[in-house]
Amino acid sequence: MNVDMEAAGARHEGSDTWSAAATARAAATPSTPSCLLAVDVGNTVTKFGVFAKDGGLAGTWEVTTSERCTADEAWAQAARAIDMLGAPEPTSAILSCVVPSLAEVWRSALGKLCGTRACVVGPGLKTGIRMRYDDPSEVGSDRVADAVAARETYGAPVVVVDLGTTTNIEVVDESGAFAGGIIAPGVALGARSLTAAAARLPMIELRAPERVIGRSTRSAMQSGVVLGEAARIDGLLDAVMDELGTDAPVVITGDGAAQVAALIFHDAAVDETLTLRGLHHIWLRNRR
C-alpha cells in the first residue's frame, strides 16, 4: 500500500459546474457567474479550490509551494488553476498562508487576480469558533480552517488529523470551541531527517511494508517511519479521547490521508477538501 506523502506536480479534481467556462472568461459580462477562489499555501503544497456562487466546491488544483515565489508568479499559478478548472474569473478570494515570507506575495497576487482585496485568515478575522489557545495568534490559519470545517461537517466534539510537512491534530471540544491540538514532524520530514542524520541509511519510498519486522534496511525503515507514524497517530488519538473524556469522530485530511486512514486502528473519515471548505466557511462570515 503506497503512502504518497510528497507533492508530485500539479493535480486537480473538477466537475462540470463550469461548462463552457472558457468562453465565459474570454467574453465576461455582468451576468457571468461569480466564484470564490480559496488558496491554502502550505510549506510543501499550495492548494486551490473554486467555489461556485451556490457554495458548491467546483474543483481543486494543487502545485508544489515555491519558497521564492514572486507576486507575478503567484498570480500566474492562480490564473492557471482557474483555467485548468474551467472556472470564470473569481470575484473574491480567501487566503490561508503558513509561510510568512509568502503571505504578502499571495495577498497581492490574489488582489490583482480578483480586482478586490483578498480575505486573509489571521487575527481580526471572524471565524465563528471560540479559541481556547493561550495565544490564539499562534494558531496556523490552516488549523483554524480545519477546525471550522470539521465542526460544520461532523459536529462537536471532533478531532482532525492533518497530514503534511507536519502532522497536526486539531481538537474541537463538546462546546464547539477549538480546544488546542498537537504538532509533530510529518512522515516525509521524519524520513528525510533520518536519512540526513545517519550516513548509512538510504532514502526510502514512503509505503507500508508487508510485515512489521523488517528483513532489509529499507523495509525496517519503512516499518519505523510509516507504521510508526500510524502507531503514533493511534496513540495520540487515544490520549486525546481520554483527555476529552469522551469519544469523538476522527477526520483525516492532507497528503496520503486515505492510505494512513487504512493503517490506523481508529475509524476515521477521509476528507480531502476539509481545509478549503473551512476557508469557504470563514469567507462567508466575513463577506461584505
N, C-alpha and C positions, 0 to 999 in steps of 0.2 A: 504493500500500500504506500504509494508515494505521498510525501508531505511537501508540497511545493511552497516554500516559505519566501522565495525570492521573487522580486518583480521580474517579469520576463517580457519586457517591452509593453507596448500599449495593448489593452484588451478592452472589449466593450460588450455590453448587452443592450439590445434595443427592442423596440416594439414598433407596431405600425401606426402609433399615435400621430406621427408626423408625416403621413403620406403626402407626397408632392411638396415636401417642405423646401426642397432646393429651389423650386420655382418661387415659393413664398418668400424666401430670403432674398432672391435676386430682384423681386419686384414688391418689396414690402410696402404695405399700405396701412392706414389707421385700423383696418379691420383684421390685420394679421394677428393670429393668436399670440398672446404674450406667454412667456415662460420664465421660470426661475432657474438660474444656474447655481448649484451648490458645489463648492470646491473644498475638499479636505486635503490639505497639504501636510503629509506626514514626513517623517525622517527618511523613509525609504521610497514610499509610493505616494503620488498625488492622484486623488480620485475626483471625478466629475460626475455629477448627477443632474439630469434635466427634469424638472417638474412641470407638468402641463398646468394650464390655467385651472383645471378642476382638482389639482393637488396630486394627481397620479404621477408616479415615477416613470417617465417615458423611456429612460435608458441611462446607462452608466458607461464610463470610459476611464481608463487609468494609464498613467505613464510613470516612469521612474523619476523620482524627485531629483532635480539638479541643484546642488548647493550654490552654484554660481549663476543661477538664472537671472536674467535681466527682465525689466518690465516688458520690453518688446517681445522677448522670448516667451514669457508667461502669457502674454496676450495671444501669441501665435498658438501656443498649446491649447488654450481655452477655445480659441476660434476653430481649431482643428477638431476638438472634441464635439463642438456644436455641429460642424459639418459632417463628421462621421456618424453622428446620431441622427442626422437629417432633421434637426430642430430649427425653428425660426430664431431670429435674433433674440437673445434674452433681454428682458426689460428690467430685470433685477438680479442681484447675486448676493450670496451669503458665503462667507469665508471662515474656515477653521484652519489655522496655521500653527503648528507646534515648533516651527523653525524660526526663531526670532529674526534672523537676518533676511528672511524671505517675506515676512508679513507685509511690509510696506510695498515690496515689489508686486505682490499679488493683489493688494488692495488697489494699487494704481492701475494694474492691468485690467482688473475687472471693472473699474470705473470707466476706463476707456472703452471696453467692450460693450457695456450696457448703457453708457451715456448717463449714468447716475451713480452716486456714491454707494459702494458695496457695504453690506452689513457685515461687520467683523465680530465674531464671537469673542467676548472678553468682558472685563469689568464694566459695569454700567448698562450692559445689555440685559433685557428681560428674558429669562429662561423659563419661568414658571415652576422652577424646582428650588426648594429650600436647601441651602448648603450647610452641612454640619462639619465643615472642614475648619481647622483652626484659622487658616488664611485662605479664603475662597479664591483669591487672585492667583494662587499657586496651581490651581487645578487646570490641567490642559483642556483646551476647548474641545478636543475630540472626546475626552472623557465626559464632559458635560453633555455633549450631543448624544453619546451612547446612553447616558442615564435618562435623558429626556425621552428618547425614542423607546427605550425599554419599558419605561413606566407607561407611556401612551399605548404600547402594543400589548404588553404582558401583565400590566397592573403592578401592584406593590404588595409585598416585597418582591424584588427581583435582583438577580446577580448577573452581571455581564462579564464575559471573558473576551478581551480584545487582543488579538494576536498580531504582532508587528515587530518593529525594531525592539520594542519592549513587550512583555506580556502584562497587560493591565487587567485587574479585576475591579469592577466598579459595583458598589453595593447601594441599592435603594431600599430603605427600611420600610416597615409596615405603614408608616405615616406618609410615605411617598417622598421623603427627603433623601438627598444624597448623603449617605452616612459616611462615605470615605471609600477607601479601597487599598489595593496592593499594586506595586510596580516592581517588576522583576525583569532581568535580561530576557530578551526574546530568544527563541530556539536557534535562529540563524546567527544571532550575535554570540550566543554561547558557543556554537560550533566554531565560529571564526576565532574567538578568544582562546579556545582550547588548542587549536592548531598553531596560533601565533605564540603561545606560551610554552609549548612543548615541541622541540625541534623535530622529533621523530614521528609526530602524529600528522597524518595526511588530511587534506580536505576531504570531506565526505558528502555523499548525496543524502539529503535530508529525507529519509524514508524509514519506516519502521522495519526492523529486521524480522526474520522469520521466527527467531527464538530470543529469549532474554539473555541467555548465556552465550556471548559471542565467541565464535571459533576463529575469528581473524581480528586484526586491529580495527579494520573498518567496521565490521559488524558489532564489535564491542563498543566502539564509539557511537554507532547508531543507536545501540541499546541505551547507552548512557545519556545521549543528547535527546533523542526523540521519545523513547519510552520514559526516560527520566523527566522530560517536560510534562508528559501526560500524568505521571505519578505526582509531580509537584502540583499540578493544577488540581488533581483529585484531593490531595492532602490539604491544600489551601481552601478548597471549597468546603471540605469537612469542618475546618476550623471556623470559616465564616458562618456556616449554618449554626454551629454551636454558639458562637458569639451573638448571633441574631436571636437565638432561642426558638427558631422555627425553620422549617424547610422553605425554600423559595425556588421558583423556576430559574433555570440556568440558561443563558443565551450566549452562544459563541459567534463571534464575528471576526473579520480580519483574514490575514493570509493563512491558507490551509485550514480554515475553520471546519469544513466537513471532515477532513481527514483526522484532525485532532479530536473532534467530537466522537468519532468511531473508536478512538483509543482509550478514552476515559470511561470510568465506571458510572459517573453521574449521567442521568438523562439530560440532554441539552438540545435546545432548539438552535439550528444553524440559521443565522440571519445576516446575509452578506451585505445588505444595504442599510444596516441599522444606523451607522453614523450619519450617512447622507440624509436619511429620513429625520434624524434628530435635528439636523441643520434646518430642514424644511419647517419643522415644528417651531423652532426658535424664530425663524424669519416671520412666520405667521403672527407671532406675538409682538413683533417689532415693526411690522409694515405700517406705512403711513397712509 
